């Protein structure tokens, strides 16, 4: 067993945070630049 290794749940949490940040960034850009993504989605 490796002595220095992150538990799986910490890696999962990190992946969720990264995914959430990416989604928020896309949503924020989409809100400010609707035409960049093919028009309004209202």
C-alpha positions in Angstrom: 0.0 0.0 0.0 1.5 3.4 -1.0 2.1 5.6 1.9 1.5 8.9 0.0 -1.8 8.7 -1.9 -5.0 10.7 -1.7 -8.1 8.8 -0.7 -10.6 8.2 -3.5 -13.2 10.5 -1.9 -10.8 13.4 -1.9 -10.2 12.9 -5.6 -13.9 12.7 -6.3 -14.5 15.9 -4.4 -11.8 17.7 -6.3 -13.3 16.4 -9.6 -16.7 17.7 -8.5 -15.4 21.1 -7.6 -13.5 21.3 -10.9 -16.6 20.3 -12.9 -18.7 22.8 -11.0 -16.3 25.6 -11.7 -16.2 24.8 -15.4 -20.0 24.7 -15.5 -20.2 28.0 -13.7 -17.7 29.6 -16.1 -19.6 28.3 -19.1 -22.9 29.6 -17.7 -21.3 33.0 -16.9 -19.9 33.4 -20.4 -23.1 32.2 -21.9 -25.0 34.8 -20.0 -22.7 37.6 -21.1 -22.1 36.4 -24.7 -25.3 34.7 -25.9 -24.5 35.1 -29.6 -21.2 33.3 -29.2 -23.2 30.1 -28.5 -25.7 30.5 -31.2 -28.3 33.0 -30.0 -30.5 33.6 -26.9 -31.9 30.7 -24.9 -34.7 32.6 -23.3 
